């Protein structure tokens, strides 16, 4: 009888710990203040080609056209493959900025992947020898901004076009 009581307490403790951890993670990820991009060199239109790190997924998707526009008022818009986005949340990160956007459709209509969320991880652009601006960005194609074990990570090299 004593082992049932101990087991019940252990189960209650594990559930409470899991709940507190989940709440702490959620509260830590909430950032209600609006972040503005203060580096003027990031503003403008950028274009490049996205590829994914997963070999099979990359072969199935192929190289995808990628466009990103960061307007003076911090409005975010662009496209990846066949999907467009016209708004996004900008977050400050240690490496630069994270932009989270909702896609209006599948990235590739003929592919089974139905992930509708995209995280764009921006670092500061660099100027090349020919004086063009280049921006290296990682991308995460996801089902959820909170947690997605099956997200597809990739990279895009962007060149400033305007």
C-alpha positions in Angstrom: 0.0 0.0 0.0 2.9 2.3 0.8 4.4 1.9 -2.7 1.1 3.0 -4.3 1.1 6.2 -2.3 4.8 6.8 -3.1 4.1 6.2 -6.8 1.1 8.6 -6.7 3.3 11.3 -5.2 6.0 10.8 -7.8 3.5 11.0 -10.6 2.0 14.2 -9.1 5.5 15.7 -8.7 6.5 14.9 -12.3 3.3 16.4 -13.7 3.8 19.6 -11.6 7.4 19.9 -12.7 6.4 19.4 -16.4 3.6 22.0 -16.0 5.9 24.6 -14.3 8.6 24.0 -16.9 6.1 24.5 -19.7 4.8 27.7 -18.2 8.3 29.1 -17.6 9.3 28.3 -21.2 6.1 30.0 -22.5 6.6 33.1 -20.3 10.2 33.3 -21.3 9.4 33.2 -25.0 6.7 35.9 -24.7 8.0 39.3 -25.8 5.2 41.9 -26.2 7.5 44.8 -27.0 7.9 45.7 -30.6 11.4 45.3 -31.9 12.7 47.6 -34.6 15.6 46.9 -36.9 18.1 49.7 -36.1 20.7 48.8 -38.8 19.8 50.8 -42.0 21.9 48.4 -44.1 19.3 45.6 -43.4 16.5 47.7 -44.8 15.5 47.1 -48.5 14.9 44.2 -50.9 17.0 41.1 -50.8 16.9 38.1 -53.2 18.5 34.7 -53.3 18.0 30.9 -53.5 17.1 28.8 -50.5 18.3 25.3 -50.0 17.6 22.8 -47.1 20.2 20.9 -45.1 18.3 17.6 -45.2 19.6 15.8 -48.3 16.4 14.0 -49.2 14.2 17.0 -48.4 16.5 19.3 -50.4 16.4 17.0 -53.5 12.6 16.8 -53.3 12.1 20.6 -52.9 15.0 21.7 -55.2 16.4 25.2 -55.0 13.7 27.7 -54.1 13.6 31.4 -55.0 13.6 33.5 -51.9 12.8 37.2 -51.6 12.7 39.3 -48.4 11.8 43.0 -48.1 12.4 44.9 -44.8 10.7 48.2 -45.2 11.6 51.4 -43.4 8.6 50.9 -41.0 9.8 47.4 -40.2 7.1 45.8 -42.3 8.3 42.4 -43.5 7.2 40.8 -46.8 8.6 38.3 -49.3 8.3 34.8 -50.7 9.9 31.4 -50.6 9.2 29.1 -53.5 5.5 29.4 -54.3 4.5 30.8 -50.8 4.3 34.5 -50.0 4.3 36.3 -46.6 3.2 39.8 -45.9 3.7 40.3 -42.2 6.0 39.0 -39.6 7.3 39.4 -36.0 10.8 40.6 -35.6 12.7 39.4 -32.5 16.2 40.5 -31.4 18.7 37.6 -31.0 22.3 37.3 -30.0 23.3 36.7 -33.6 21.1 39.4 -35.1 17.4 39.1 -35.7 14.8 36.4 -36.0 11.8 37.1 -38.2 8.8 34.8 -37.9 6.3 34.8 -40.7 3.2 32.9 -41.7 3.1 31.5 -45.3 0.0 31.9 -47.4 0.4 28.4 -49.0 2.7 25.5 -49.4 6.3 26.3 -50.3 5.9 23.8 -53.2 2.4 22.8 -54.3 3.4 19.4 -55.6 5.2 18.4 -52.4 3.5 16.8 -49.4 5.2 19.2 -46.9 2.5 21.4 -45.5 4.5 23.5 -43.0 3.1 27.1 -43.0 5.5 28.9 -40.7 9.0 30.2 -41.5 11.7 31.5 -39.1 14.3 33.6 -40.8 17.5 34.0 -38.8 19.4 37.1 -40.0 23.0 38.1 -39.3 24.5 41.4 -40.3 25.2 41.8 -44.0 28.7 42.1 -45.4 30.0 44.1 -48.3 31.7 42.1 -51.0 34.7 43.1 -53.2 32.3 44.3 -55.9 30.6 46.6 -53.3 27.4 44.5 -53.3 25.7 43.7 -49.9 25.4 40.0 -49.1 23.3 38.6 -46.2 23.6 35.0 -44.9 20.4 33.8 -43.3 19.3 30.4 -41.9 15.7 29.4 -42.4 13.5 27.0 -40.4 10.3 25.7 -42.1 8.0 24.7 -39.3 4.5 23.7 -38.2 4.8 25.7 -35.0 6.9 28.6 -33.9 6.9 27.1 -30.4 8.3 23.6 -31.0 8.6 21.4 -34.0 10.7 18.2 -33.9 10.3 17.8 -37.7 11.3 21.3 -38.8 13.3 21.6 -42.0 16.4 23.8 -41.6 18.1 25.5 -44.5 20.1 28.4 -45.6 19.8 31.3 -48.1 22.5 33.6 -49.4 20.7 36.9 -50.1 22.0 39.8 -52.2 20.6 43.3 -51.8 18.6 44.2 -55.0 17.3 47.6 -53.8 
